[in-house]
């Protein structure tokens, strides 16, 4: 079995409608408006499936107002599709998937519906699936086309995930995905509600290139941390391939929504065939990041989308989407 890099052609995009009122409080309407806009933008590139609770169906349909988008009623606890959808793989030139355990990041009591979403999706699209009892969210791993997988110890080894020892996790993931190496990062961004998902700090983009978050604010708690992370990744990858390139992507300046400081990152973006969908925070780094992405992805249009209210809930564009690969032959 092989993991399928995110930049390969997608068949569809899966999303979930914001429903956790305890998380979003009075700004849930703003988060839903941003989610509807994001779904409409992605639907210009690929088929979108939006899942929502029965009681939210009419509102979801009215906000989206797009017949191209499939709106499916499904019991949900939250909207982080990246973390609850199946992990898609290639086996014998066929698209298959693995459904891992989801436990609400080991801290939220309402997760039982979300833990069933992966099975529902694999059945809905008739994709052969395997069940694995390792607790693993989609945002907790990232991977390249060379069999290298990256994750943070602060997530997979966190006692709140109830996972086995590190060696057993490595054995399981290496066997499942036929990996060449697992590169461990001690932790992700400080105060990240997920305990430090890798998809806020690192993203392979193919051809030995990797985007990595960087803080230019020396007073930022992440500044030294990200410098150490870059050194770890560079050391590990250079021992495998001397031709790798790490590209710095600045973190946004301080963003506050409803008196809450956001844990935000431009790395939390979404690939599509012709576009790259990148968070926009209305800070000075937006223009800089746009130029960097435009220079990197010369054959794609860079579309920056305002998602600060989605981010208030703890994630961004990558967190609320899951790409289903199209052709694995």
Secondary structure, DSSP 4 states (H G I P E B T S, - for coil): -EE--TTSPEEEEEEE----HHHHGGGHHHHHHHHHHHHHHHHTTSEEEEEE-GGGHHHHHHHH--TTSEEEE---S---HHHHSPEEEEETTEEEEEEEE--GGGT-S--TTGGGHHHHHHHHTT-EEEEEEEE--GGGEEE-TTSEEEEEHHHHT-GGGT---HHHHHHHHHHHHT-SEEEEES--STT-TTS--GGGTEEEEETTEEEEEE---TTSTHHHHHHHHHHHHHHHHHTT-TT-EEEEEEPPPP-EETTEE----TT--EE-SSEEEEEE-SSTHHHHHHHHHHHH-TTSEEEEEE-HHHHHTT--TTTTEEEEES---
